[in-house]
Amino acid sequence: MTQTLKGLSRRALLQRATAASATFVVGTGFLAAPDAAWAIETTALKPETMATLVQMARDIYPHDQIGDEHYVTAVKGYDTTEAAEGIEAGIAKLNAAAQAAGHDSYLGMGWERDRVDVLRGMEDDPFFQQIRGGLVTGLYNNKAVWPIFGYEGESFSKGGYIDRGFNDINWI
């Protein structure tokens, strides 16, 4: 028996997930990674918009050691009815800039360098600034990524940093 999730059968999901060129599996109302154990259900944004936001977040603050699921968490707050119209319009502008550069869409741009060039052209756009600014707290204030960077969290409750590695500057 084939189960369906809002119009996408299990078979179709697996076919999309195994496609060699697939970055994300986009279905009706959800987005999943074909190479990882995460998925997100969208409520106000189109799944393609959320996939583009995730890629945009990764291109603005690239960290190879951080999985997409953390970038998804950082941009999930934009999936609201209040923000949807502005986000959809911003992603449409981003896709238009990618098309002007000769690509189908922002997600269709295979090279990170090309995507970053498109983002640089939008640096002064309020949409870009909104996403960039939101990522500062959305990504770096996520306690799940702190261990990846070697950050142990606040130190006041533990007596401060002086006796807890303040002089360990082996990262320089």
N, CA, C and O atoms as a DFTB+ gen file, in Angstrom:
688 C
 N C O
     1  1       0.846      -1.177       0.000
     2  2       0.000       0.000       0.000
     3  2       0.891       1.240       0.000
     4  3       1.851       1.316       0.767
     5  1       0.584       2.182      -0.834
     6  2       1.364       3.401      -0.946
     7  2       0.716       4.486      -0.105
     8  3      -0.451       4.830      -0.296
     9  1       1.511       5.031       0.850
    10  2       1.011       6.148       1.652
    11  2       1.303       7.440       0.922
    12  3       2.300       7.556       0.209
    13  1       0.425       8.410       1.104
    14  2       0.693       9.713       0.506
    15  2       0.764      10.760       1.599
    16  3       0.063      10.664       2.606
    17  1       1.597      11.744       1.406
    18  2       1.725      12.870       2.312
    19  2       1.410      14.115       1.518
    20  3       2.258      14.638       0.794
    21  1       0.196      14.584       1.657
    22  2      -0.251      15.780       0.943
    23  2       0.049      15.686      -0.546
    24  3       0.566      16.633      -1.139
    25  1      -0.270      14.555      -1.146
    26  2      -0.166      14.428      -2.594
    27  2       1.117      13.815      -3.114
    28  3       1.243      13.622      -4.324
    29  1       2.075      13.501      -2.256
    30  2       3.328      12.905      -2.717
    31  2       3.431      11.506      -2.134
    32  3       3.453      11.332      -0.916
    33  1       3.494      10.509      -3.010
    34  2       3.573       9.131      -2.531
    35  2       4.971       8.827      -2.013
    36  3       5.925       9.543      -2.318
    37  1       5.084       7.771      -1.237
    38  2       6.383       7.331      -0.744
    39  2       7.328       7.042      -1.902
    40  3       8.508       7.389      -1.856
    41  1       6.806       6.413      -2.924
    42  2       7.617       6.077      -4.101
    43  2       8.166       7.344      -4.762
    44  3       9.344       7.409      -5.114
    45  1       7.307       8.343      -4.926
    46  2       7.755       9.598      -5.543
    47  2       8.790      10.296      -4.666
    48  3       9.751      10.874      -5.174
    49  1       8.591      10.242      -3.349
    50  2       9.551      10.840      -2.433
    51  2      10.914      10.165      -2.576
    52  3      11.939      10.843      -2.649
    53  1      10.927       8.859      -2.614
    54  2      12.185       8.130      -2.756
    55  2      12.833       8.379      -4.109
    56  3      14.056       8.479      -4.201
    57  1      12.030       8.480      -5.154
    58  2      12.591       8.771      -6.467
    59  2      13.247      10.141      -6.484
    60  3      14.332      10.314      -7.039
    61  1      12.586      11.107      -5.874
    62  2      13.163      12.449      -5.827
    63  2      14.413      12.469      -4.958
    64  3      15.383      13.161      -5.268
    65  1      14.386      11.709      -3.871
    66  2      15.516      11.701      -2.944
    67  2      16.751      11.064      -3.553
    68  3      17.871      11.441      -3.210
    69  1      16.571      10.122      -4.436
    70  2      17.720       9.442      -5.024
    71  2      18.206      10.088      -6.307
    72  3      19.200       9.647      -6.884
    73  1      17.532      11.106      -6.752
    74  2      17.983      11.804      -7.959
    75  2      19.358      12.416      -7.693
    76  3      19.546      13.100      -6.686
    77  1      20.302      12.181      -8.571
    78  2      21.682      12.616      -8.347
    79  2      21.811      14.119      -8.238
    80  3      22.678      14.612      -7.516
    81  1      20.972      14.854      -8.933
    82  2      21.112      16.305      -8.923
    83  2      20.287      16.979      -7.838
    84  3      20.325      18.203      -7.714
    85  1      19.550      16.217      -7.055
    86  2      18.666      16.812      -6.058
    87  2      19.446      17.348      -4.869
    88  3      20.247      16.628      -4.273
    89  1      19.216      18.598      -4.524
    90  2      19.764      19.183      -3.320
    91  2      18.765      18.997      -2.192
    92  3      19.143      18.648      -1.073
    93  1      17.504      19.225      -2.479
    94  2      16.424      19.070      -1.523
    95  2      15.288      18.323      -2.199
    96  3      15.127      18.390      -3.417
    97  1      14.507      17.616      -1.406
    98  2      13.301      16.985      -1.900
    99  2      12.162      17.924      -1.535
   100  3      11.917      18.180      -0.356
   101  1      11.482      18.426      -2.521
   102  2      10.418      19.385      -2.292
   103  2       9.097      18.735      -2.622
   104  3       8.880      18.276      -3.744
   105  1       8.212      18.698      -1.640
   106  2       6.884      18.138      -1.845
   107  2       5.850      19.182      -1.486
   108  3       6.194      20.324      -1.181
   109  1       4.620      18.811      -1.519
   110  2       3.554      19.737      -1.183
   111  2       3.555      19.973       0.322
   112  3       3.111      19.125       1.096
   113  1       4.053      21.123       0.720
   114  2       4.039      21.480       2.130
   115  2       5.212      20.988       2.946
   116  3       5.222      21.177       4.162
   117  1       6.213      20.358       2.321
   118  2       7.369      19.938       3.105
   119  2       8.637      19.956       2.278
   120  3       8.611      19.986       1.047
   121  1       9.745      19.937       2.995
   122  2      11.071      19.983       2.400
   123  2      11.935      18.983       3.153
   124  3      11.912      18.960       4.383
   125  1      12.685      18.170       2.455
   126  2      13.541      17.179       3.096
   127  2      14.887      17.132       2.399
   128  3      15.021      17.520       1.238
   129  1      15.879      16.651       3.129
   130  2      17.208      16.481       2.550
   131  2      17.368      15.028       2.139
   132  3      17.088      14.133       2.936
   133  1      17.811      14.773       0.917
   134  2      17.958      13.395       0.467
   135  2      19.128      12.680       1.124
   136  3      19.160      11.450       1.140
   137  1      20.095      13.423       1.669
   138  2      21.282      12.807       2.232
   139  2      21.381      12.971       3.743
   140  3      22.453      12.754       4.308
   141  1      20.308      13.342       4.407
   142  2      20.336      13.543       5.849
   143  2      18.987      13.181       6.451
   144  3      18.001      12.985       5.741
   145  1      18.967      13.097       7.753
   146  2      17.748      12.701       8.452
   147  2      17.013      13.916       8.986
   148  3      16.829      14.045      10.197
   149  1      16.596      14.793       8.117
   150  2      15.781      15.919       8.545
   151  2      14.767      16.246       7.465
   152  3      14.965      15.965       6.283
   153  1      13.699      16.836       7.902
   154  2      12.653      17.332       7.007
   155  2      11.948      18.456       7.751
   156  3      12.009      18.542       8.977
   157  1      11.292      19.299       7.005
   158  2      10.555      20.405       7.619
   159  2       9.234      20.564       6.891
   160  3       9.167      20.478       5.665
   161  1       8.204      20.793       7.653
   162  2       6.902      21.062       7.058
   163  2       6.718      22.566       7.017
   164  3       6.899      23.250       8.024
   165  1       6.362      23.075       5.859
   166  2       6.136      24.506       5.733
   167  2       4.646      24.787       5.866
   168  3       3.805      23.977       5.475
   169  1       4.338      25.953       6.427
   170  2       2.933      26.299       6.612
   171  2       2.530      27.496       5.760
   172  3       1.472      27.478       5.130
   173  1       3.360      28.532       5.733
   174  2       3.005      29.738       4.990
   175  2       3.853      29.913       3.731
   176  3       3.386      30.496       2.752
   177  1       5.061      29.427       3.741
   178  2       5.949      29.557       2.588
   179  2       5.856      28.336       1.692
   180  3       5.520      27.242       2.147
   181  1       6.152      28.529       0.433
   182  2       6.245      27.399      -0.487
   183  2       7.496      26.598      -0.120
   184  3       8.497      27.179       0.298
   185  1       7.450      25.287      -0.270
   186  2       8.652      24.486       0.034
   187  2       9.875      24.928      -0.773
   188  3      10.995      24.888      -0.262
   189  1       9.676      25.345      -2.019
   190  2      10.793      25.816      -2.842
   191  2      11.397      27.087      -2.252
   192  3      12.608      27.297      -2.316
   193  1      10.543      27.930      -1.677
   194  2      11.022      29.157      -1.035
   195  2      11.867      28.812       0.174
   196  3      12.926      29.403       0.384
   197  1      11.405      27.855       0.976
   198  2      12.167      27.444       2.155
   199  2      13.504      26.836       1.738
   200  3      14.526      27.103       2.371
   201  1      13.512      26.031       0.689
   202  2      14.763      25.437       0.195
   203  2      15.728      26.531      -0.248
   204  3      16.930      26.435       0.000
   205  1      15.214      27.559      -0.897
   206  2      16.051      28.672      -1.338
   207  2      16.580      29.451      -0.145
   208  3      17.735      29.876      -0.145
   209  1      15.744      29.644       0.876
   210  2      16.190      30.325       2.095
   211  2      17.317      29.561       2.775
   212  3      18.284      30.157       3.249
   213  1      17.190      28.250       2.819
   214  2      18.226      27.426       3.441
   215  2      19.536      27.558       2.667
   216  3      20.599      27.713       3.269
   217  1      19.465      27.499       1.354
   218  2      20.681      27.640       0.540
   219  2      21.261      29.046       0.687
   220  3      22.477      29.219       0.769
   221  1      20.391      30.036       0.717
   222  2      20.838      31.416       0.898
   223  2      21.552      31.565       2.239
   224  3      22.607      32.196       2.316
   225  1      20.978      30.986       3.296
   226  2      21.591      31.050       4.622
   227  2      22.968      30.401       4.612
   228  3      23.914      30.933       5.192
   229  1      23.079      29.263       3.961
   230  2      24.357      28.564       3.881
   231  2      25.368      29.382       3.093
   232  3      26.555      29.360       3.417
   233  1      24.933      30.099       2.072
   234  2      25.849      30.902       1.267
   235  2      26.264      32.188       1.984
   236  3      27.374      32.677       1.773
   237  1      25.398      32.738       2.821
   238  2      25.744      33.951       3.561
   239  2      26.728      33.632       4.683
   240  3      27.723      34.336       4.857
   241  1      26.456      32.585       5.435
   242  2      27.326      32.152       6.529
   243  2      27.721      30.699       6.296
   244  3      27.138      29.791       6.890
   245  1      28.713      30.477       5.428
   246  2      29.077      29.096       5.077
   247  2      29.945      28.423       6.149
   248  3      30.987      28.944       6.546
   249  1      29.497      27.285       6.591
   250  2      30.255      26.452       7.534
   251  2      30.062      25.011       7.093
   252  3      28.980      24.446       7.257
   253  1      31.090      24.428       6.543
   254  2      30.979      23.046       6.058
   255  2      30.659      22.061       7.167
   256  3      30.028      21.033       6.919
   257  1      31.088      22.363       8.399
   258  2      30.877      21.436       9.500
   259  2      29.466      21.511      10.092
   260  3      29.109      20.689      10.935
   261  1      28.674      22.472       9.667
   262  2      27.304      22.610      10.173
   263  2      26.345      22.020       9.152
   264  3      26.398      22.363       7.971
   265  1      25.473      21.138       9.605
   266  2      24.498      20.502       8.731
   267  2      23.356      21.445       8.359
   268  3      23.103      22.439       9.039
   269  1      22.683      21.115       7.280
   270  2      21.558      21.930       6.812
   271  2      20.471      22.085       7.865
   272  3      19.792      23.111       7.904
   273  1      20.294      21.081       8.717
   274  2      19.213      21.155       9.701
   275  2      19.354      22.377      10.604
   276  3      18.348      22.914      11.067
   277  1      20.582      22.826      10.864
   278  2      20.782      24.014      11.694
   279  2      20.429      25.284      10.922
   280  3      19.926      26.247      11.500
   281  1      20.690      25.282       9.630
   282  2      20.286      26.419       8.799
   283  2      18.756      26.450       8.675
   284  3      18.155      27.524       8.657
   285  1      18.136      25.280       8.591
   286  2      16.672      25.204       8.550
   287  2      16.092      25.815       9.819
   288  3      15.152      26.608       9.760
   289  1      16.650      25.448      10.959
   290  2      16.193      26.002      12.229
   291  2      16.335      27.522      12.249
   292  3      15.476      28.228      12.777
   293  1      17.425      28.017      11.670
   294  2      17.687      29.460      11.667
   295  2      16.689      30.241      10.819
   296  3      16.388      31.392      11.133
   297  1      16.170      29.640       9.751
   298  2      15.245      30.370       8.872
   299  2      13.786      29.967       9.067
   300  3      12.902      30.554       8.444
   301  1      13.520      28.991       9.907
   302  2      12.146      28.517      10.118
   303  2      11.227      29.630      10.610
   304  3      10.026      29.598      10.342
   305  1      11.763      30.599      11.313
   306  2      10.957      31.703      11.832
   307  2      10.312      32.563      10.749
   308  3       9.385      33.321      11.036
   309  1      10.786      32.457       9.516
   310  2      10.194      33.224       8.417
   311  2       8.963      32.538       7.832
   312  3       8.285      33.105       6.975
   313  1       8.675      31.338       8.283
   314  2       7.534      30.580       7.765
   315  2       6.267      30.941       8.544
   316  3       5.659      30.096       9.201
   317  1       5.890      32.208       8.454
   318  2       4.680      32.696       9.116
   319  2       3.826      33.446       8.096
   320  3       4.332      33.920       7.079
   321  1       2.562      33.547       8.371
   322  2       1.682      34.263       7.448
   323  2       2.049      35.746       7.385
   324  3       1.876      36.383       6.346
   325  1       2.555      36.296       8.493
   326  2       2.936      37.708       8.519
   327  2       4.154      37.982       7.631
   328  3       4.226      39.021       6.975
   329  1       5.097      37.058       7.613
   330  2       6.348      37.267       6.877
   331  2       6.306      36.720       5.452
   332  3       7.129      37.100       4.619
   333  1       5.365      35.841       5.169
   334  2       5.370      35.084       3.902
   335  2       5.404      35.974       2.661
   336  3       6.185      35.717       1.746
   337  1       4.587      36.994       2.615
   338  2       4.520      37.831       1.416
   339  2       5.872      38.483       1.116
   340  3       6.329      38.468      -0.027
   341  1       6.503      39.048       2.128
   342  2       7.798      39.688       1.940
   343  2       8.897      38.706       1.581
   344  3       9.761      39.003       0.756
   345  1       8.864      37.540       2.199
   346  2       9.881      36.515       1.913
   347  2       9.706      35.985       0.501
   348  3      10.682      35.844      -0.235
   349  1       8.475      35.691       0.119
   350  2       8.219      35.201      -1.246
   351  2       8.677      36.243      -2.277
   352  3       9.263      35.887      -3.299
   353  1       8.408      37.532      -2.008
   354  2       8.834      38.592      -2.930
   355  2      10.354      38.687      -2.981
   356  3      10.925      38.883      -4.054
   357  1      11.013      38.551      -1.832
   358  2      12.467      38.605      -1.788
   359  2      13.103      37.449      -2.533
   360  3      14.094      37.630      -3.239
   361  1      12.539      36.262      -2.378
   362  2      13.059      35.092      -3.092
   363  2      12.807      35.236      -4.590
   364  3      13.623      34.795      -5.399
   365  1      11.684      35.849      -4.965
   366  2      11.419      36.107      -6.392
   367  2      12.481      37.036      -6.963
   368  3      12.938      36.836      -8.088
   369  1      12.882      38.062      -6.189
   370  2      13.960      38.962      -6.641
   371  2      15.282      38.212      -6.759
   372  3      16.046      38.422      -7.701
   373  1      15.537      37.344      -5.801
   374  2      16.766      36.545      -5.823
   375  2      16.796      35.639      -7.046
   376  3      17.822      35.526      -7.718
   377  1      15.670      34.996      -7.333
   378  2      15.577      34.133      -8.516
   379  2      15.695      34.943      -9.808
   380  3      16.283      34.475     -10.783
   381  1      15.140      36.155      -9.818
   382  2      15.260      37.018     -11.000
   383  2      16.715      37.408     -11.237
   384  3      17.164      37.465     -12.382
   385  1      17.452      37.675     -10.159
   386  2      18.876      38.001     -10.290
   387  2      19.650      36.792     -10.812
   388  3      20.575      36.944     -11.610
   389  1      19.277      35.598     -10.365
   390  2      19.926      34.381     -10.857
   391  2      19.612      34.165     -12.334
   392  3      20.480      33.757     -13.105
   393  1      18.375      34.438     -12.723
   394  2      17.986      34.304     -14.130
   395  2      18.716      35.317     -14.995
   396  3      19.088      35.011     -16.128
   397  1      18.925      36.520     -14.474
   398  2      19.677      37.533     -15.218
   399  2      21.126      37.094     -15.419
   400  3      21.790      37.526     -16.362
   401  1      21.609      36.230     -14.524
   402  2      22.968      35.702     -14.637
   403  2      23.010      34.433     -15.488
   404  3      24.060      33.804     -15.620
   405  1      21.853      34.054     -16.070
   406  2      21.824      32.919     -16.988
   407  2      21.468      31.578     -16.372
   408  3      21.770      30.533     -16.949
   409  1      20.827      31.591     -15.204
   410  2      20.446      30.340     -14.536
   411  2      18.928      30.266     -14.392
   412  3      18.240      31.283     -14.483
   413  1      18.413      29.065     -14.170
   414  2      16.967      28.890     -14.001
   415  2      16.453      29.549     -12.730
   416  3      15.399      30.185     -12.724
   417  1      17.216      29.384     -11.652
   418  2      16.832      29.922     -10.350
   419  2      18.069      29.965      -9.467
   420  3      19.138      29.493      -9.856
   421  1      17.920      30.528      -8.288
   422  2      19.035      30.577      -7.340
   423  2      19.463      29.167      -6.968
   424  3      20.656      28.866      -6.927
   425  1      18.491      28.299      -6.696
   426  2      18.822      26.910      -6.357
   427  2      19.458      26.176      -7.534
   428  3      20.208      25.220      -7.337
   429  1      19.170      26.610      -8.737
   430  2      19.706      25.968      -9.924
   431  2      21.152      26.345     -10.228
   432  3      21.770      25.782     -11.130
   433  1      21.681      27.293      -9.474
   434  2      23.070      27.699      -9.672
   435  2      23.971      26.683      -8.981
   436  3      23.934      26.550      -7.758
   437  1      24.765      25.980      -9.744
   438  2      25.571      24.903      -9.187
   439  2      26.779      25.347      -8.386
   440  3      27.198      24.649      -7.462
   441  1      27.341      26.482      -8.721
   442  2      28.567      26.907      -8.068
   443  2      28.288      27.920      -6.979
   444  3      27.565      28.894      -7.190
   445  1      28.860      27.688      -5.824
   446  2      28.705      28.615      -4.703
   447  2      29.194      30.011      -5.089
   448  3      28.575      31.007      -4.715
   449  1      30.280      30.092      -5.821
   450  2      30.833      31.377      -6.241
   451  2      29.801      32.187      -7.026
   452  3      29.692      33.399      -6.845
   453  1      29.039      31.512      -7.902
   454  2      28.008      32.205      -8.683
   455  2      26.878      32.709      -7.783
   456  3      26.378      33.820      -7.959
   457  1      26.485      31.874      -6.815
   458  2      25.420      32.286      -5.896
   459  2      25.869      33.465      -5.042
   460  3      25.094      34.390      -4.798
   461  1      27.116      33.435      -4.591
   462  2      27.640      34.530      -3.773
   463  2      27.704      35.815      -4.593
   464  3      27.449      36.898      -4.065
   465  1      28.039      35.707      -5.868
   466  2      28.038      36.898      -6.725
   467  2      26.636      37.512      -6.813
   468  3      26.488      38.734      -6.780
   469  1      25.618      36.668      -6.922
   470  2      24.234      37.163      -6.957
   471  2      23.892      37.824      -5.626
   472  3      23.265      38.883      -5.601
   473  1      24.302      37.203      -4.517
   474  2      24.029      37.782      -3.198
   475  2      24.751      39.119      -3.015
   476  3      24.198      40.049      -2.427
   477  1      25.962      39.214      -3.509
   478  2      26.701      40.486      -3.408
   479  2      25.979      41.598      -4.155
   480  3      26.006      42.755      -3.737
   481  1      25.343      41.249      -5.243
   482  2      24.576      42.241      -5.985
   483  2      23.329      42.700      -5.253
   484  3      22.741      43.724      -5.600
   485  1      22.920      41.938      -4.230
   486  2      21.717      42.273      -3.458
   487  2      22.036      42.761      -2.049
   488  3      21.125      42.923      -1.238
   489  1      23.297      42.994      -1.745
   490  2      23.695      43.336      -0.371
   491  2      22.947      44.520       0.217
   492  3      22.670      44.537       1.416
   493  1      22.618      45.500      -0.592
   494  2      21.936      46.683      -0.075
   495  2      20.419      46.535      -0.027
   496  3      19.723      47.414       0.482
   497  1      19.905      45.424      -0.555
   498  2      18.466      45.184      -0.576
   499  2      17.966      44.898       0.846
   500  3      18.600      44.134       1.573
   501  1      16.852      45.493       1.248
   502  2      16.309      45.245       2.594
   503  2      16.028      43.760       2.863
   504  3      16.183      43.297       3.993
   505  1      15.621      43.023       1.842
   506  2      15.372      41.589       2.018
   507  2      16.665      40.879       2.423
   508  3      16.673      40.100       3.377
   509  1      17.749      41.144       1.705
   510  2      19.027      40.520       2.036
   511  2      19.437      40.875       3.456
   512  3      19.854      40.001       4.216
   513  1      19.322      42.145       3.822
   514  2      19.709      42.585       5.154
   515  2      18.844      41.930       6.240
   516  3      19.333      41.612       7.324
   517  1      17.578      41.737       5.944
   518  2      16.683      41.072       6.895
   519  2      17.138      39.637       7.146
   520  3      17.220      39.201       8.294
   521  1      17.431      38.908       6.078
   522  2      17.848      37.517       6.223
   523  2      19.215      37.447       6.891
   524  3      19.408      36.657       7.815
   525  1      20.161      38.253       6.442
   526  2      21.506      38.251       7.022
   527  2      21.455      38.573       8.508
   528  3      22.090      37.895       9.316
   529  1      20.707      39.598       8.864
   530  2      20.601      39.989      10.266
   531  2      19.930      38.924      11.122
   532  3      20.355      38.666      12.248
   533  1      18.895      38.315      10.595
   534  2      18.207      37.260      11.330
   535  2      19.065      36.027      11.534
   536  3      18.915      35.317      12.529
   537  1      19.964      35.770      10.595
   538  2      20.835      34.605      10.709
   539  2      21.869      34.761      11.821
   540  3      22.308      33.768      12.401
   541  1      22.255      35.986      12.117
   542  2      23.252      36.194      13.167
   543  2      22.768      35.565      14.464
   544  3      23.519      34.850      15.127
   545  1      21.529      35.825      14.825
   546  2      21.006      35.225      16.051
   547  2      20.405      33.848      15.790
   548  3      20.547      32.947      16.617
   549  1      19.745      33.676      14.666
   550  2      19.098      32.397      14.376
   551  2      20.070      31.239      14.259
   552  3      19.750      30.117      14.649
   553  1      21.247      31.499      13.729
   554  2      22.245      30.440      13.560
   555  2      23.197      30.377      14.748
   556  3      23.392      29.312      15.334
   557  1      23.785      31.505      15.100
   558  2      24.841      31.488      16.110
   559  2      24.333      31.490      17.546
   560  3      25.113      31.255      18.469
   561  1      23.063      31.746      17.755
   562  2      22.494      31.656      19.095
   563  2      21.835      30.295      19.330
   564  3      21.157      30.096      20.338
   565  1      22.031      29.385      18.421
   566  2      21.487      28.033      18.523
   567  2      22.466      27.178      19.330
   568  3      23.577      26.904      18.877
   569  1      22.051      26.762      20.515
   570  2      22.939      25.998      21.399
   571  2      23.417      24.695      20.778
   572  3      24.445      24.160      21.194
   573  1      22.704      24.178      19.804
   574  2      23.116      22.926      19.160
   575  2      24.367      23.097      18.300
   576  3      25.075      22.120      18.055
   577  1      24.659      24.322      17.833
   578  2      25.861      24.531      17.014
   579  2      27.063      24.953      17.843
   580  3      28.189      24.910      17.347
   581  1      26.861      25.356      19.078
   582  2      27.967      25.814      19.894
   583  2      29.088      24.788      20.022
   584  3      30.254      25.147      19.858
   585  1      28.780      23.528      20.307
   586  2      29.875      22.545      20.423
   587  2      30.666      22.376      19.118
   588  3      31.854      22.055      19.151
   589  1      30.023      22.587      17.995
   590  2      30.703      22.465      16.706
   591  2      31.814      23.504      16.603
   592  3      32.869      23.238      16.027
   593  1      31.572      24.697      17.167
   594  2      32.558      25.767      17.152
   595  2      33.491      25.735      18.369
   596  3      34.442      26.512      18.444
   597  1      33.217      24.837      19.317
   598  2      34.040      24.769      20.521
   599  2      33.636      25.767      21.586
   600  3      34.376      25.991      22.544
   601  1      32.462      26.370      21.427
   602  2      31.971      27.335      22.410
   603  2      31.202      26.592      23.486
   604  3      30.314      25.796      23.181
   605  1      31.539      26.850      24.750
   606  2      30.909      26.138      25.861
   607  2      29.711      26.865      26.439
   608  3      29.076      26.367      27.369
   609  1      29.396      28.021      25.911
   610  2      28.266      28.793      26.425
   611  2      28.723      29.858      27.399
   612  3      29.918      30.111      27.553
   613  1      27.764      30.473      28.046
   614  2      28.093      31.543      28.989
   615  2      28.919      30.971      30.136
   616  3      28.824      29.786      30.453
   617  1      29.729      31.827      30.753
   618  2      30.628      31.325      31.791
   619  2      30.365      31.905      33.177
   620  3      30.940      31.445      34.164
   621  1      29.507      32.903      33.254
   622  2      29.282      33.555      34.543
   623  2      28.850      32.561      35.610
   624  3      29.365      32.580      36.727
   625  1      27.911      31.699      35.267
   626  2      27.400      30.734      36.246
   627  2      28.433      29.689      36.634
   628  3      28.233      28.944      37.593
   629  1      29.543      29.627      35.892
   630  2      30.592      28.638      36.164
   631  2      31.857      29.306      36.695
   632  3      32.911      28.672      36.751
   633  1      31.768      30.567      37.083
   634  2      32.915      31.261      37.658
   635  2      33.719      32.089      36.680
   636  3      34.788      32.581      37.043
   637  1      33.262      32.262      35.478
   638  2      33.964      33.084      34.497
   639  2      34.946      32.276      33.658
   640  3      35.066      31.060      33.801
   641  1      35.646      32.992      32.776
   642  2      36.574      32.342      31.860
   643  2      38.006      32.277      32.383
   644  3      38.796      31.474      31.885
   645  1      38.361      33.088      33.357
   646  2      39.751      33.182      33.798
   647  2      40.315      31.808      34.143
   648  3      41.421      31.470      33.721
   649  1      39.575      31.022      34.899
   650  2      40.067      29.697      35.290
   651  2      39.498      28.584      34.414
   652  3      39.636      27.408      34.752
   653  1      38.875      28.927      33.320
   654  2      38.249      27.923      32.466
   655  2      38.722      28.042      31.020
   656  3      37.899      27.985      30.105
   657  1      39.998      28.204      30.793
   658  2      40.522      28.185      29.441
   659  2      40.689      29.521      28.787
   660  3      40.876      29.583      27.571
   661  1      40.631      30.612      29.546
   662  2      40.777      31.936      28.948
   663  2      42.104      32.064      28.201
   664  3      42.175      32.708      27.154
   665  1      43.150      31.446      28.746
   666  2      44.473      31.549      28.131
   667  2      44.761      30.455      27.127
   668  3      45.868      30.395      26.592
   669  1      43.814      29.600      26.858
   670  2      43.993      28.543      25.856
   671  2      43.712      29.136      24.481
   672  3      42.582      29.084      23.997
   673  1      44.721      29.690      23.865
   674  2      44.512      30.349      22.587
   675  2      45.133      29.509      21.456
   676  3      45.823      30.033      20.582
   677  1      44.876      28.224      21.498
   678  2      45.462      27.351      20.477
   679  2      44.775      27.491      19.132
   680  3      45.207      26.869      18.162
   681  1      43.729      28.280      19.042
   682  2      43.013      28.461      17.778
   683  2      43.600      29.569      16.940
   684  3      43.188      29.743      15.794
   685  1      44.560      30.339      17.471
   686  2      45.168      31.429      16.708
   687  2      46.327      30.892      15.884
   688  3      46.978      31.651      15.167
